[in-house]
Amino acid sequence: MNQPIELEIEHVAFSVKDPPKVAAWYVKHLGMRIVRKLDASPFTHFLADSAGHVTLEIYNNSAVAVPHYSTMDPLLLHIAFCTKDVESTRQRLLAAGATPEGDVATLNNGDVLAMLRDPWGLPIQLVCRTRPMP
């Protein structure tokens, strides 16, 4: 008999060039909070979302190259954030140094999406769902 597997995702990690600066931007502009950090190499910062449901690890390990996020198609990799107002959140993030990846789009089911890049090129999606994800 198979036992049910009870695993939860703890975090998703992203290697970046300047973890302290990236973490500070995510805290200031995306409402995340630092839940653990290292002040020495690899300068790891664990960031929790405002609901405390998702944790991102931002770090820089010199043993591996930082991916060229700015050249990756954002459909290949992105971090999606829920918002009640995609357009105003998009404008606020653009004013804070994000760059646009297309316009705001409304899908057939009514979901509203926008793709941006943080100031370091990592893709961010803003989403307002008609039916929230679990």
N, C-alpha and C positions, 0 to 999 in steps of 0.2 A: 504494500500500500504506500502510495506517495504522500509524504507530508507536505502541507502547503508551505510555500516559501514566503517568509515574512521579512522582506528587505525593504528599507526605505532609502531613498537617495539622500546622502548627507550633504554633499556639495558638488558643484561643477567648478572646475579650475581653468583659469586663463593665464597664460604666461604673457606678461606685458613688460615694456621697457622700464617704466617708472611706477612700481606699485603704490608708493605713498601718494603720488599725485593722482593716479587713477582712482584710488580709494577715496581720496578727499573729494574728487569731482562727483563720484557716485553718491557719496553721503550728502553733499550739498544740493545736488540737482535731481537725484533720483530717489531721495528719501531713505536710502539704505543706512545701516548703522554698523560700525565696526564691532564685532563680537570677540575677535582675537587678532593679535598682530605680532609680528617680529620686527624689531627696530634695527636688525642687522640682516645681512644677506641670508636668505633670498627675499627679505622684506615682505613676507607673506602677510596678507590682510584677508581675513574672513569677514565678509559683508552679508548681513541678513537683510532681507526685504522688510518693508514696513509692517507686514503681517506676521513676520517671523516664520514663514513657511519655506522659504528658499534661501540657501546660503551660497554665495559665490566665493571662490578663492582667487585672489589676485596676487601673483607672485612673479619673481624673476629668478630663475635658476640658470646660472651661467653655463651649465653643462649642456643646455639645449638652446637653439635659436628661438627667438620670439617670432611667431608666425607673422606674415605680412597680411594682417587683417584687412588693411585698406585695399588690397588687390583681390581679396576673396569676394565672390558673389555673396551678397547678404542672405540669399536663399540657402546657401550652403551652411552657414553658421550665423546665428544671431541670438541675442538675449531679448526676450519679449517681456514688456511691462504693461500691466493693465492700467488703464486710466479712464475716467468718465468723460473726458474731453480731449480727444486725440489732437485736434487742431491747436488748441491753446497750449497743451503740453509740448507739442512739436515746436511751436513758436518760441516758447520759453527755453527749450533745450538748444535751439538754433542760436538764440541770443547768448547762451552760455558756452558756445564754442562747438556744438555738434554741427555736422554737415548733413544736408538732405540726401536721400537716396530715392528720388522720385517724389510723387505727390501723395496726399492723403487719398485713400481708396476705400470705397464702400463695396463690400461683397454682396452677392445675390441674397445671402441670408441676413443681411443687415449689419454684419460685423464691420467695424471701421478700423483700418490699419494704416500705419505710416512707418516707413523705414528710414533710419538715420544712422549716422556713425558718430561715436563719441570722439572727442578731440584726438584720440590715438588711433582711430580707424576701426575700432571694434563695432560691429553692427548691432544696433538697438532697434527693436520693433516696438511701436506703441500700438496697443489694441484696446478696443472697446467692443466686447462681445455682447450679442443679443442674449446668449445663454452662457453664463460663466463656465469655465472649465472646472472640473472637480477639484 
